[in-house]
Amino acid sequence: MMATLKDVAARKPVLATIRLIVPAGAARPAPPVGPALGFYRLNLMAFCKDFNARTQKYKAETPMQVTLTAYKDSTFEFVVKSPSVSWFLKKAAGIETASGRPGHSNVSSLTLRHVYEIAKLKQADPFCKHMSLEALCKSIIGTANSMGIEIVKDL
């Protein structure tokens, strides 16, 4: 799908792309959100309300990745992505930090069922929609290995 010249001309000029990690349902005009958006003169309250409404279904304090596009006319759009795979793996394994020496010392082990559940959650992400569950699972297993989490058939 090629953008026509008219579409490109009609697009708003982008001022900046801001990437933030904000706890679900807890966007407030305080740091880290305030200074990041205030710098580009964006409507803080509008972002906070919209973000909190969009992330209601997540447990509080879940770190949500936000990619915000700020336009020159002080308007903005944002995409909320689910938490990182490493966050999901740590939660599932019940650990605070990953292994200092992955490959040598394993911190925990998870089953393929855990991997499958995380893959299903990640598939809802706009950037993972095109990926098969199998590809996502392989990617998650790779992340787990690099964190020193062993993946087993069943515990």
C-alpha positions in Angstrom: 0.0 0.0 0.0 1.8 3.1 -1.2 1.0 6.5 0.2 -0.1 8.9 -2.4 1.4 12.4 -2.7 -1.8 13.9 -1.4 -1.7 11.7 1.7 1.9 12.6 2.4 1.1 16.4 2.0 -1.9 16.0 4.3 0.1 14.3 7.1 1.0 16.5 10.0 4.7 17.3 10.4 6.2 15.2 13.2 8.0 17.0 16.0 9.3 14.1 17.9 8.8 10.4 18.8 8.9 9.8 22.5 9.3 6.3 24.0 8.3 5.9 27.6 7.7 3.0 30.0 4.7 3.9 32.2 2.9 1.8 34.8 -0.5 0.6 33.7 -3.4 2.9 34.8 -1.0 5.2 36.7 0.0 7.9 34.2 0.3 11.2 36.2 1.6 14.5 35.1 4.6 13.9 37.4 8.0 12.5 36.1 8.7 10.6 33.9 5.6 11.6 31.9 5.4 15.3 32.8 8.9 16.5 31.7 8.9 14.3 28.5 5.6 15.7 27.2 5.8 19.1 28.7 9.0 19.8 26.8 7.0 19.5 23.5 4.1 21.5 24.9 1.7 18.5 24.7 -1.6 18.2 26.7 -0.5 16.2 29.7 -3.9 15.6 31.2 -5.3 14.3 27.9 -2.5 11.8 27.6 -2.9 10.6 31.2 -6.7 10.2 30.9 -6.4 8.4 27.6 -3.5 6.2 28.6 -5.1 5.2 31.9 -8.4 4.4 30.1 -6.6 2.2 27.6 -4.6 0.3 30.3 -7.4 -0.3 32.7 -7.5 -4.1 32.1 -3.9 -4.5 33.1 -2.8 -5.1 36.7 -1.6 -1.9 38.4 2.2 -1.3 38.2 2.5 -3.3 35.0 5.2 -1.5 33.0 3.6 -0.6 29.6 5.8 0.5 26.7 4.4 3.7 25.0 5.5 5.1 21.7 4.2 8.6 21.4 4.3 10.7 18.3 4.2 14.4 18.8 3.2 16.7 16.0 4.2 20.3 15.4 0.6 21.5 16.0 0.9 20.3 19.6 -1.3 17.2 19.0 -0.1 13.7 19.5 -0.9 10.0 19.0 0.3 7.1 20.9 0.6 3.3 20.7 0.6 1.2 23.9 2.5 -2.0 23.7 2.4 -4.9 26.2 5.3 -5.2 28.7 8.6 -6.7 27.6 9.1 -10.4 27.3 11.7 -10.3 30.1 9.2 -8.7 32.5 6.7 -11.5 31.7 9.4 -14.2 32.2 10.5 -12.7 35.5 6.9 -12.6 36.7 6.2 -16.2 35.6 9.4 -17.4 37.2 8.8 -15.4 40.4 12.3 -13.8 40.3 13.4 -10.2 40.7 16.5 -10.3 38.5 17.8 -12.5 35.7 21.0 -14.6 36.0 24.3 -12.8 36.2 25.8 -15.7 34.3 23.2 -17.1 31.9 24.2 -20.4 30.5 26.2 -21.2 33.6 23.8 -20.7 36.4 20.1 -21.0 36.0 17.9 -18.9 38.2 14.6 -20.7 37.6 12.7 -22.9 35.2 9.5 -22.5 33.3 7.3 -24.9 31.3 6.5 -24.6 27.6 2.9 -23.8 28.7 4.3 -20.5 30.3 6.0 -19.7 27.1 2.9 -20.3 25.1 0.8 -18.1 27.4 3.3 -15.2 27.1 3.4 -15.7 23.3 -0.4 -15.4 23.2 -0.3 -12.1 25.2 2.5 -10.7 22.9 0.6 -11.7 19.8 -2.0 -8.9 20.6 0.8 -6.4 20.1 0.6 -4.3 16.9 4.2 -5.2 16.1 3.8 -9.0 16.7 0.5 -9.4 14.9 2.1 -10.8 11.7 4.3 -13.4 13.6 3.2 -17.0 14.1 2.8 -18.3 17.7 5.7 -20.7 16.9 8.0 -17.9 16.0 7.0 -15.9 19.1 7.6 -19.0 21.3 11.1 -19.5 19.8 11.9 -15.8 20.4 10.7 -16.1 24.0 12.7 -19.2 24.6 15.7 -17.4 23.3 15.1 -14.5 25.7 14.6 -17.0 28.6 17.9 -18.7 27.8 19.7 -15.4 27.8 18.2 -14.6 31.2 19.3 -17.9 32.7 15.7 -19.3 32.8 15.5 -22.9 31.8 12.5 -24.0 29.7 11.3 -27.6 30.5 8.5 -29.7 29.2 6.8 -29.9 32.6 7.9 -29.0 36.1 
